[in-house]
Amino acid sequence: MAGTECAYISVEVLMSDPDEEYVNDEVSPLFLFRDLILKEEVGEALAFHEDIDASQVEVNARNGVITLYGSVQSLREKESAADCASDIEGVITVINRIEIF
C-alpha cells in the first residue's frame, strides 16, 4: 500500500554496508537490556506494518545493531522491513539478511 509508513518515531540512523558483518565483542549490561527492548520493538513494528508479512522474519539485536533474518516474498518487503527497523529509536544500524523467495 503506497504511502504507508511505520508508526514509530524516526531517528537519524548510521547505516553500514549490509554485506559487512558488525563485530563488537564488548557488551555492557545496559546494552543487553536495551537490546531486549529493541528486539521486541522492532518485532512489533514489523508485525503491524501493512506492507510486510513478517511471519518468517527473525530479529536479533546486539549493542543496538539490528540483524534481520528470514524470508519475504518481494524486494519491496525486504527493503520496507529494514526501513521500519531503522525507524525505531535506539537502533544504531540494520543488517538486512532477509532472503526473497
N, C-alpha and C positions, 0 to 999 in steps of 0.2 A: 504494500500500500504506500503510494508515494507520499512523501512529506511526514511520515511517521518517525518520531524521534524517541529515544529513551527518555523517560520522565524522571531523570535524576540530574543533579547539579553538575554542570560541565566545569571542568578544571583544565588548566594547561597541563599537558602531558608530554613528557620527553619520550619520543618513540625511538626504538632501536631497530636494527635490521632484523626482521622476523626470522631469518635463517641463522642468526648468530645466537648462540646459547648464552644466557645471562648466568654468570657464576659469581657468587659471593658466599663463602662458607661461614662467615660470621653472622650469627643470628642472635639478636637481642631478645629478651623476654617481651619487650614492648612490641617488637615486630611479630613475634609468634602470636600474641593476642590480636594484634591488628590484622594479621593475615587471615585468621579465622573469620573475623568480621568481613574483610574484603571478599573472601571466598563466598560467603553467604550472600552478600550484597550483589556481587556480580552474577551469581547463580539465579537470584530472584529477578534481577533486571533482565537477564536473558529469557527466563521462563515467561515473563509477562510481556516481552517485546512482540508486537504484532507481526513483524516480518521474519521472525526466527523460530524455527522448530528446534528448540534446544533439548529435546528429549534424548538425543545422542551426543550431547556436548558435556564434557567434564571441565571443571575449573580447578586450577591449582594456584596457590598463592605462596610466594616466598619473598620476604623482605620488600613487600609492596609490588613485586613483579607478578603479573597475572599470566599464566600459561593456559591456553585453551586447547583441548584435545577433543577428538571425536570426529563426527561426520555430519554434514548437512547436504542438502540437495542442490545448492547453487552457489556460485561465486558471490552473488549478492548477499546471501545469508551469511557466508563466511566473513565478508567484509563488515556487514552490519553487526555481527557478534563482536568483532574486535572494536568497532567504533563504540558500541554500547558499553563494553567493559572499560574502555578508555575514559568514558564519561563519569565513572564512579570516583568520587572524591577519595584521594589517598592512593590511587593507582599510579605507580611510577611509570610503568611501561607494560605493553601487552605483547606476548609472544604468541602468535596465532599458528597452531599446529593442526587446525581443523582440516580435514580432508573432504573433498566433494565426491559424492557417489552418485 
